[in-house]
Amino acid sequence: MEPPEPPPSPADAHGPTDDRAGRRRDSASARGRRRANPAGHPNAHPPLGRPDDRAPYGHADDRTPYGHADERAPYVHVDERAPYVHADERAPYGRPDERAPYGRPDERAPYGRSEEGAPYGRPEEGAPYGRPDEHGPSGRLDGRAVDGQGAYPPSLELGSREQGDEYGAPRHAFQAAEGWPDGRETRQPEPPRQDARTPKSGGQAPNSPRGRARKQRRGRGGSAAERAREPRGHWVLMALGSLALITLLLLDGFANGAVGESPKHEPKHEPAPAPADVMSGGPVVNLAGGTPHSLRTPPKTIALTFDDGPDPKWTPKLLDVLKRHGAHATFFSIGAHIAQQPAIVKRMLAEGNEIGSHTYTHVDMASAPAWRNRLELDLTQRALAGAAGVHTRLIRMPYSSVPNGLTAPEWRAAQQAGKDGYLVVLTDRDTEDWQKPGVDKIVQAALAAEKGGRGAIVMLHDAGGDRTETVAAVEQMIVRLQARGYRFTTVSQAMGLPPADVPATGSEKAIGWTLVAAQRTASALTGWMQLLFMIAGVLCAVRLAVLLVFAHVHRQRARRSRLPENLRAPSGPGSALNALGEPTGPDAPPSVTVIVPAYNEEAGIAATVRSLLDTDYPGPLEVIVVDDGSTDRTAEIVERLALPSVRLMRKPNGGKPGALNVGIAASYGEILVLVDGDTVFQRDTIRNLVAPLAADPSVGAVSGNTKVANRRGLLGQWQHLEYVIGFNLDRRMFDVARCMPTIPGAIGAFRRRTLVSVGGVPTDTLAEDTDLTMAICRGGWRVVYAEHALAWTEVPSSLRQLWRQRYRWCYGTLQAMWKHRGALVERGPFGRRCLIYLTAFQVILPLFAPAVDLFALFGLFFMDPVAPIAMWALFAGAQVAAGGYALWLDGEKLRPLWTMPLQQVVYRQLLYLVVVQSVVTALLGTRLRWHTIRRTGTFGDAGLGLGRDTDLGPGPPAGIAAP
């Protein structure tokens, strides 16, 4: 059966045309040449081509379908690189120097610019020929499937599902490839479709000058969504939010640095006493005019005073006692407490009580600098204005007592307060109730001069601890002294002074309200942060314990497993040279195709290919390298290697998923191993990777064990620890729990039937490995972890490169999680176990982690530092212990463990910010471009003889040692 004829180009549709050299070209003759080698040629290599063919329907040196010796794309002449073009043209419908359809001269991808990482798209697009909301190669155009364009043969089309489709059975012709490689049913390709953008009658043809100009203008402009870039404004908001968080935490730390009747700062030497006339005077000192005047309490008058409040528990109880007995008192309150309890302050004043200043933070005014004292008093006044709309003229200095106990420093502080218009209030009776001496002793101290009928100012406390004794003592004092004719009043009324409360102005109330709101917010935030800190610590500890338990269970299972007989390593050299297509029996090892997508991998592609062939796998093996439009020498290096069982395929740049689908469509193996172009296998890697698939038919895919090759330096050590402790411990747990979310792109093995069932590698997310693995799990297949299938890969060598890689990973994972969110309500363990775990530990906790770190630093300076230090040390020790166990499981040295505490300072914070950036990008709907990292040629420099200047000709495969 002859292959279908390709559609004529726009030029052929109007008859023969002239090429650039002025020669006439007849499309019919071109089609005649293509018919010369039908699919049923007797020497054809299964399924469609000759033994030396690289593509179906081709001649001995063909690389693509329907092509001649030097062709690189379908339907073209000897020097053509793209469909429907002349001899020297590089792009369909394009001018001689164009690289992309409808594109500019320097464009590398259709509709795209040279720096784009996704084919056929504008900078924000990730889909070929597609609309801005399409993500992968072989997408759709105006609702129609795109024809090939070097992506894969139409008969094996793997195109992606339309974005937004619910997860379901794939709708591709690739599904018909059942039973490969033996007894494979070969389908003839359908005729390629005409371009869906063919204009209606009277419109401009796409190839016309006016039509090209219109498309170029559209490519330069685009919609607002197409012109979107990665969001950056949120970093300013995040910085402002961090500043606000730090400010609120500092405000709360300032307000609560010293609360209650805590011991004051004691100087090394006994300070000098205050002036004698002050020490022998009364408890109220008026310093107006610069000359001190002492006032004493009249007889039969008691002025109860309460310090350190208001307290939400004890102050209302004391107010209830006063109200019940018709008594009044003066409350010397701390400004921070006033801001936190404005309702209680209002109640104090409404019931006839009086309020005075006790500074904002209970600072020792005798030892504090003058500016601090002024700040404390000013903040207290503003808090009063915001809470109750008043100012006060009264002050009691913290740690002060009776007049004869004043020291010279305290007197200087009192003088400064007097100059500011304050009336300094000391006490006649210091009950020292803060020491909890008992109700009787408190009452006895307050009524020491009861028989003389003298009046007194009594000092008590309504905050700073348990005040049960104080409440009971006040009740007894009032009942006892009222029966003897005593009155209980405020300090101002007792001294015959004007009221101490002065109304505040409107502007002062507004400023005070702002302070009160900020203080209350800071207090609430601190409480929530403490709760969050505890929750995060508990969750991390539980997660770590669960990981270790599951790792132990997985190790026990792995020790009991046995390698299938048909995969036992042969005694001779590696069997990688066994060509696919050899007769296989029921007990023969499954045939394997290793697919290596490569884009600008010249630094390490030779080491990758040679390591794949240097294997002890006993079954048929082939390697397909898909060059995804590399601009370096990647394809040339693979060609010069000229190794057996290695096929090279070329395609326009379209991203890794498209390259993988090209390789899958052209593969012959029962088992498909997908490998990154910067990864090196060990000799037994493929055998260990295929073993679970050969032993258990319910296993649909296997994740290998990725190792960091370039682990030198602190950044390399950190990534090495993350791979061993984070990724591999997680995969052991996911294997036991049967909810594996990701098979790493560096090493993974899949049944062909499994990939058929999910429609190939998805192209609508940036984390195609995670998306594919989730689809496989939802399809009912088991995904397991093979710890002994080792692959050495190159990781980013700079923080910038690490950011770009992890940003793509995290954003793609969020896409995959959202795409497969329906698994939460499906039967099976995947959704409820995996998605909830990923949401908790890879999204929510990292989002709050920067705030938790700030709170930990806040706790070191403004709270008891023992708690955060102890928790951090405990957590770091647990991580080091878990890391040591994980390294031991993987057979690694314990030397890198010393870097783990440092990892918490820089590395973790970087990964947290990556999550923040990814979540913001996803919420804003911004499309993220594919980020590539620079290769440093780790394996070429590792003594393997695979550098740029190495002889890449045929020879024995290079032995790959663990870097």
Secondary structure, 3 states (H helix, E strand, C coil): CCCCCCCCCCCHHHCCEECCCCCEECHHHHHHHHCCCCCCCCCCECCCECCCCCCCCCCCCCCCCCCCCCCCCCCCCCCCCCCCCCCCCCCCCCCCCCCCCCCCCCCCCCCCCCCCCCCCCCCCCCCCCCCCCCCCCCCEECCEECCCCCCCCHHHCCCCCCCCCCCCCCCCHHHHCCCCCCCCCCCCCCCCCCCCCCCCCCCCCCCCHHHHHHHHHHHHCCCCCCCCCCCCHHHHHHHHHHHHHHHHHHHHHHHCCCCCCCCCCCCCCCCCECCHHHHCCCCEEECHHHCCEEECCCCCEEEEEEECCCCCCHHHHHHHHHHHCCCCEEEEECHHHHHHCHHHHHHHHHCCCEEEECCCCCCCCCCCCHHHHHHHHHHHHHHHHHHHCEEECEECCCCCCCHHHCEHHHHHHHHHHHHCCCEEECCCEECCHHHCCCHHHHHHHHCCCHHHCCCEEEEEECCCCCCHHHHHHHHHHHHHHHCCCCEECCHHHHHCCCCCEEECCHHHHHHHHHHHHHHHHHHHHHHHHHHHHHHHHHHHHHHHHHHHHHHHHHHHHHHHCCCCHHHCCCCCCCCCCCCCCCCCCCCCCCCEEEEEEECCCCCCHHHHHHHHHCCCCCCCEEEEEEEECCCCCHHHHHHHHCCCCEEEEEECCCCHHHHHHHHHHCCCCCEEEEECCCEEECCCHHHHHHHHHHHCCCEEEEEEEEEECCCCHHHHHHHHHHHHHHHHHHHHHHHHHCCCCCCCCCEEEEEHHHHHHHCCCCCCCCCHHHHHHHHHHHCCCEEEEEEEEEEEECCCCCHHHHHHHHHHHHHHHHHHHHHCHHHHHCCCHHHHHHHHHHHHHHHHHHHHHHHHHHHHHHHHHHCCCHHHHHHHHHHHHHHHHHHHHHHHHCCCCCHHHHHHHHHCCCHHHHHHHHHHHHHHHHHHCCCCCCCCCCCCCCCCCCCCCCCCCCCCCCCCCCCCCCC
